[in-house]
């Protein structure tokens, strides 16, 4: 069975079709973190910041809530593109 990988100009995978595909079959990949969740001792909050700009995106006193906000925020961004 043939497997096809469709991508747009910047290399983002938009669709996979066909049989099983190993990540190794895709060749060398890079990972770029888009945000960080870190404790801010000055405010005693967990800050979600943009990894490229350092912009504060969200703060929460609960670590798990900050992580969930990060997941929800970026999933929504992916769905809207």
C-alpha positions as CSV (number, residue, x, y, z in Angstrom):
1,X,0.0,0.0,0.0
2,X,1.3,3.4,-0.9
3,X,1.4,6.2,1.7
4,X,1.2,9.8,0.7
5,X,2.2,12.8,2.8
6,X,0.8,16.1,1.7
7,X,2.5,19.3,2.9
8,X,2.3,23.0,2.3
9,X,5.3,25.2,1.5
10,X,6.7,25.5,5.0
11,X,6.7,21.7,5.5
12,X,3.6,21.5,7.8
13,X,1.9,18.1,7.3
14,X,-1.7,18.6,6.3
15,X,-2.8,15.0,5.5
16,X,-1.7,11.4,5.6
17,X,-3.3,8.8,3.4
18,X,-2.7,5.1,2.8
19,X,-1.1,2.5,5.1
20,X,0.9,2.7,8.3
21,X,3.6,5.3,8.5
22,X,6.5,5.4,10.9
23,X,7.9,8.8,12.0
24,X,11.3,7.6,10.9
25,X,9.9,7.4,7.3
26,X,9.4,11.2,7.4
27,X,13.2,11.8,7.9
28,X,14.8,14.3,10.1
29,X,12.3,16.5,12.1
30,X,12.7,19.5,14.3
31,X,10.6,20.5,17.3
32,X,10.0,24.1,18.4
33,X,8.3,24.9,21.7
34,X,5.8,27.7,21.3
35,X,5.2,28.4,25.0
36,X,6.5,27.8,28.5
37,X,4.7,27.3,31.8
38,X,6.8,28.5,34.7
39,X,6.2,29.5,38.4
40,X,6.7,33.2,39.0
41,X,7.9,33.6,42.6
42,X,7.1,37.3,42.6
43,X,3.4,36.7,42.0
44,X,3.2,33.1,43.2
45,X,1.4,32.3,39.9
46,X,2.2,30.0,37.0
47,X,2.8,32.0,33.9
48,X,2.2,30.8,30.4
49,X,4.5,32.8,28.1
50,X,5.2,32.8,24.3
51,X,8.5,31.1,23.8
52,X,9.5,33.5,21.0
53,X,8.5,36.8,22.3
54,X,8.3,36.3,26.1
55,X,4.8,37.7,26.0
56,X,2.7,36.7,29.0
57,X,-0.3,34.9,27.7
58,X,-2.0,33.7,30.9
59,X,-1.4,33.4,34.7
60,X,-3.0,31.0,37.2
61,X,-2.4,30.1,40.8
62,X,-2.9,26.4,39.9
63,X,-0.2,24.6,37.8
64,X,-2.6,22.1,36.3
65,X,-5.1,24.9,35.4
66,X,-2.2,26.8,33.7
67,X,-1.3,23.7,31.7
68,X,-4.9,23.1,30.7
69,X,-5.2,26.7,29.6
70,X,-2.0,26.3,27.5
71,X,-3.4,23.1,25.8
72,X,-6.8,24.6,25.2
73,X,-5.4,27.9,23.8
74,X,-3.0,26.3,21.3
75,X,-5.5,23.6,20.2
76,X,-7.9,26.4,19.5
77,X,-5.2,28.3,17.5
78,X,-4.5,25.1,15.5
79,X,-8.2,24.6,14.8
80,X,-8.7,28.1,13.5
81,X,-5.8,28.0,11.0
